[in-house]
Amino acid sequence: MEEIPPEEPKKTSLGMEENVEGLLAYVLGWLTGIIFLLLEKESDFVRFHAMQSTITFLGLTILQIVLGFIPIIGTLLGALLWVLGLVLWIVGMLKAYQGERYKFPIVGNLAEEWVGKVNI
């Protein structure tokens, strides 16, 4: 049986492979998400991951700031959010690198909807 060679990875408007750029959209959380939303003009895959990264990690950052004002319980909930953020960060990078358009619960649908509406 003849082996089929893997598909050539798609290049983005920035000249990188889609999966690498998708991974990079998660590296610094919402900051790299915003950067890739601003810079990437063609790849829906990268723009989706950049939007998902921005919504997820900006939301978690705001929640942690607000919880910081609540004694004891806020600190405990903030620690749980940090663990959740770490898991989402790793999953997001892995799935993007594997070329998968993986949607986080709740946020993934928002990202998919909003990425089409945002033309920066």
Wavefront OBJ file of the C-alpha trace (Angstrom):
o trace
v 0.000 0.000 0.000
v 1.355 3.384 -0.986
v 1.773 5.970 1.739
v 0.130 9.306 1.125
v 2.449 12.159 2.035
v 1.072 14.633 4.562
v -0.472 17.807 3.242
v 1.804 20.790 2.913
v 0.970 23.113 5.839
v -0.871 26.232 4.775
v 1.001 29.508 4.973
v -0.549 32.608 6.534
v -0.375 36.229 5.452
v 2.583 36.561 7.845
v 4.446 33.746 6.053
v 4.257 31.219 8.905
v 2.549 27.859 8.935
v -1.042 28.068 10.179
v -0.578 25.645 13.044
v 2.510 27.454 14.367
v 0.822 30.837 14.197
v -2.266 29.371 15.898
v -0.073 28.074 18.723
v 1.674 31.452 19.054
v -1.719 33.144 19.502
v -1.891 31.462 22.941
v 1.719 31.920 24.129
v 1.175 35.169 26.065
v -2.577 34.740 26.505
v -4.735 37.680 25.529
v -1.732 39.796 24.528
v -0.639 37.506 21.675
v -4.295 36.893 20.865
v -4.786 40.605 20.193
v -1.487 40.847 18.288
v -2.458 38.047 15.901
v -5.977 39.444 15.488
v -4.378 42.701 14.365
v -1.690 41.174 12.138
v -3.282 38.114 10.511
v -5.587 39.112 7.681
v -6.227 35.867 5.761
v -6.245 32.726 7.908
v -9.601 32.052 9.566
v -7.915 29.267 11.552
v -5.384 31.640 13.112
v -7.939 34.404 13.635
v -10.257 31.934 15.416
v -7.504 30.824 17.808
v -6.406 34.432 18.357
v -9.984 35.456 19.204
v -10.485 32.446 21.474
v -7.211 33.229 23.270
v -8.180 36.885 23.703
v -11.681 36.197 25.035
v -10.570 33.350 27.320
v -7.512 34.890 28.913
v -8.752 38.482 29.078
v -11.887 37.161 30.793
v -9.843 35.103 33.254
v -7.546 38.076 33.954
v -10.485 40.367 34.722
v -12.113 37.720 36.937
v -8.868 37.240 38.892
v -8.530 40.983 39.443
v -12.102 41.219 40.724
v -11.669 38.146 42.943
v -8.513 39.694 44.383
v -10.699 42.193 46.243
v -12.599 39.427 48.061
v -10.756 38.143 51.134
v -10.058 34.399 51.500
v -12.738 33.034 49.121
v -11.512 35.329 46.353
v -7.986 34.034 46.826
v -9.155 30.410 46.669
v -11.292 31.013 43.589
v -8.434 32.947 42.003
v -6.143 29.956 42.514
v -8.710 27.669 40.868
v -8.998 30.084 37.939
v -5.212 30.052 37.600
v -5.249 26.246 37.305
v -8.115 26.430 34.799
v -6.168 29.035 32.816
v -3.075 26.830 32.773
v -5.065 23.851 31.470
v -6.799 25.950 28.785
v -3.468 27.495 27.780
v -1.843 24.081 27.259
v -4.883 22.576 25.497
v -5.225 25.625 23.231
v -1.594 25.494 22.155
v -1.621 21.727 21.576
v -4.855 21.721 19.584
v -3.780 24.694 17.456
v -0.412 23.061 16.736
v -2.198 19.845 15.727
v -4.207 21.911 13.245
v -7.479 21.408 15.100
v -10.085 24.146 15.404
v -10.845 23.130 18.983
v -13.531 25.195 20.733
v -13.361 25.796 24.469
v -16.765 25.474 26.183
v -18.797 28.702 25.919
v -15.872 30.835 24.722
v -15.296 28.801 21.553
v -18.753 29.608 20.173
v -18.278 33.297 20.987
v -14.885 33.315 19.275
v -16.320 31.662 16.178
v -19.157 34.187 16.045
v -17.070 37.285 16.792
v -14.080 36.515 14.581
v -16.229 37.047 11.494
v -17.478 40.372 12.792
v -14.085 41.816 13.697
v -12.223 43.232 10.730
v -9.297 45.128 12.156
l 1 2 3 4 5 6 7 8 9 10 11 12 13 14 15 16 17 18 19 20 21 22 23 24 25 26 27 28 29 30 31 32 33 34 35 36 37 38 39 40 41 42 43 44 45 46 47 48 49 50 51 52 53 54 55 56 57 58 59 60 61 62 63 64 65 66 67 68 69 70 71 72 73 74 75 76 77 78 79 80 81 82 83 84 85 86 87 88 89 90 91 92 93 94 95 96 97 98 99 100 101 102 103 104 105 106 107 108 109 110 111 112 113 114 115 116 117 118 119 120
